[in-house]
Amino acid sequence: MTTGKPNRLAEKLNADLETIRSDHAALMASQLESFRSDFSSIATSALHTIDTDIRFFLSDSKSELERRSETIRRWLTISPWVIVGVVSAWIATVLIASWFWTGLITRSEMTRLGLTRIEQAGQTWVTLDPDRTELKTCTLAQRPIICIEIKEP
């Protein structure tokens, strides 16, 4: 003996479950759509931020690189001439100082030995101090030569 109630109850339960299922599916679809739109918005914002940061970094790096390369270019243009000038000035200074130093040493040494050097009309003369020097003839390797005897004070 069967009554129609269980069928109706089963149908009612199935209908309630179907309503719950469709409400749940609609809620899931709504949440999924909300997640998709939020995620898409976040991704778009992140891409925009990354793009802006990369453009700023590249622009800043490019201007810094251009500034440094211009400085290097300027130094490469000036530097060889500066180096040549400094080296030439240094060589000239050393040569002039050496010439003066040699002259001072030679004059003082000759004066100490009782000799005086006189340059006149393209000729060089050496005079002897009669109190300190004496001109003699010496023998060197069995050859007679003229020498100066210097009397030490």
HUDAUR-V441065 format. One record per residue. N is the residue number from 1. RES is the residue in one small letter. OMEGA is omega in whole degrees, 0 to 359 (999 if undefined). NEAR is the number of other C-alpha atoms within 8 Angstrom. Layout:
N|RES|OMEGA|NEAR ; N|RES|OMEGA|NEAR
This chain:
1|m|183|2 ; 2|t|177|3 ; 3|t|182|5 ; 4|g|183|6 ; 5|k|181|6 ; 6|p|178|7 ; 7|n|180|7 ; 8|r|178|8 ; 9|l|179|8 ; 10|a|179|8 ; 11|e|179|8 ; 12|k|178|8 ; 13|l|178|8 ; 14|n|179|8 ; 15|a|178|8 ; 16|d|178|8 ; 17|l|179|8 ; 18|e|178|8 ; 19|t|178|8 ; 20|i|180|8 ; 21|r|182|8 ; 22|s|176|8 ; 23|d|179|8 ; 24|h|178|8 ; 25|a|178|8 ; 26|a|178|8 ; 27|l|178|8 ; 28|m|179|8 ; 29|a|178|8 ; 30|s|178|8 ; 31|q|178|8 ; 32|l|179|8 ; 33|e|177|8 ; 34|s|177|8 ; 35|f|179|8 ; 36|r|182|8 ; 37|s|177|8 ; 38|d|180|8 ; 39|f|178|8 ; 40|s|178|8 ; 41|s|178|8 ; 42|i|180|8 ; 43|a|179|8 ; 44|t|178|8 ; 45|s|178|8 ; 46|a|178|8 ; 47|l|178|8 ; 48|h|179|8 ; 49|t|179|8 ; 50|i|179|8 ; 51|d|179|8 ; 52|t|180|8 ; 53|d|180|8 ; 54|i|178|8 ; 55|r|178|8 ; 56|f|179|8 ; 57|f|180|8 ; 58|l|178|8 ; 59|s|180|8 ; 60|d|179|8 ; 61|s|181|8 ; 62|k|180|8 ; 63|s|178|8 ; 64|e|179|8 ; 65|l|178|8 ; 66|e|180|8 ; 67|r|180|8 ; 68|r|179|8 ; 69|s|176|8 ; 70|e|177|8 ; 71|t|179|8 ; 72|i|179|8 ; 73|r|180|8 ; 74|r|179|8 ; 75|w|179|8 ; 76|l|178|8 ; 77|t|184|8 ; 78|i|191|8 ; 79|s|181|8 ; 80|p|180|8 ; 81|w|178|8 ; 82|v|180|8 ; 83|i|179|8 ; 84|v|179|8 ; 85|g|181|8 ; 86|v|180|8 ; 87|v|179|8 ; 88|s|178|8 ; 89|a|179|8 ; 90|w|179|8 ; 91|i|179|8 ; 92|a|179|8 ; 93|t|179|8 ; 94|v|180|8 ; 95|l|180|8 ; 96|i|178|8 ; 97|a|178|8 ; 98|s|180|8 ; 99|w|178|8 ; 100|f|181|8 ; 101|w|178|8 ; 102|t|178|8 ; 103|g|180|8 ; 104|l|180|8 ; 105|i|182|8 ; 106|t|181|8 ; 107|r|182|10 ; 108|s|179|8 ; 109|e|179|8 ; 110|m|179|11 ; 111|t|179|9 ; 112|r|180|7 ; 113|l|179|9 ; 114|g|180|11 ; 115|l|176|12 ; 116|t|181|11 ; 117|r|180|10 ; 118|i|176|8 ; 119|e|184|8 ; 120|q|176|7 ; 121|a|177|4 ; 122|g|178|5 ; 123|q|178|6 ; 124|t|179|8 ; 125|w|173|8 ; 126|v|179|8 ; 127|t|183|8 ; 128|l|174|10 ; 129|d|185|9 ; 130|p|180|6 ; 131|d|186|4 ; 132|r|185|12 ; 133|t|177|14 ; 134|e|180|9 ; 135|l|183|8 ; 136|k|173|8 ; 137|t|181|8 ; 138|c|177|8 ; 139|t|179|8 ; 140|l|182|7 ; 141|a|180|4 ; 142|q|177|5 ; 143|r|177|6 ; 144|p|177|8 ; 145|i|177|8 ; 146|i|179|8 ; 147|c|181|8 ; 148|i|175|8 ; 149|e|181|8 ; 150|i|179|9 ; 151|k|181|6 ; 152|e|181|4 ; 153|p|999|3
